[in-house]
Amino acid sequence: MTESESIVNGAPAERVRASSQARGAAAGNGNPDISDAEFAQFQKLIYKIAGISLADTKKVLLVGRLGRRLKHHGLSSFAEYHRLVASGAEPDELQTMVDLLTTNETYFFREEAHFEFLAKTILPRHPAGTPFNAWSAASSTGEEIYTLAFVLAETLGLDAAWHVTGSDISTAVLAKAEQGLYWLDRTRGLPQSYLRRFCLKGVRSQEGGFMIAPEIKRHTRFMQVNLNRTLPALGKFHVIFLRNVMIYFDAETKRQVVARLIEHLHPGGYFIVGHSESLNGLTDTLHALKPTIYQLPA
């Protein structure tokens, strides 16, 4: 869930302004108004499900994204929609709500220094000829998964035993990631040599886009994972990327999420967070190698 637009607690002084903006947005697009009490219900629900602290300043975003679902179901208020998704009777609609409130944007080789560390430090230290497993734990639409795969293919070779797992809470972004189809304007950060070697040019309905090559995709797998819940049987990893998602969690949720993920690290494995994030005060299990890069003692 990299760089979600949905979150981070707003300052109290902004709440009145957010309410006014939400009313204006609702009037402008035909959506009903949302009251402070109704918005608070959605804040509690998304926090309970995903550990996300939805900011008071995000009322306009919520009205815009969920207003379409009210129209779809013929509902006249956000209170009615909350009752629908919170009742447990419509799990597919609840997932749709989660998808809409956690839509993310990312790009290939974002925060490139992490991939340089992978190629120049982590992989050279890995025992030759043994499998290497990486986990992109908040993978969004797949750019991070495939960036990891490109680096592993370049360094270890396409025929080596390496795998990348990509997970996200949103089924919508996972579907895009698994498809592996991107438009050419999404090549920001992607070296042309990788584009030529590891991607296929789109044709016909996919003209103007590119597909991740099957030789890369066969090393990947995709899973829906809610980091705020008990994790499924994922196995162990030599490196875990958890980048640009913890900024949306409160301190206790961060501690719990990090503890869950550490259980899936091999001894000596690496844990990498975003450049605006830190594990300081969240765990004493990992050793800090440099800002944003940590290691589990062997």
Secondary structure, DSSP 8 states (H G I E B T S, - for coil): -TT-SS-S---GGGHHHHHHHHHHHHHHHT-----HHHHHHHHHHHHHHH-----GGGHHHHHHHHHHHHHHHT-S-HHHHHHHHHSSS-HHHHHHHHHHHT-----TTSSTHHHHHIIIIIHHHS-TTS-EEEEETT-TTTHHHHHHHHHHHHHH-TTSSEEEEEEES-HHHHHHHHHTEEEGGG-TT--HHHHHHHEEE--GGGTTEEEE-HHHHTTEEEEE--TTS-------EEEEEE-S-GGGS-HHHHHHHHHHHHTTEEEEEEEEE-TT---TTT-SSSEEEETTEEE---
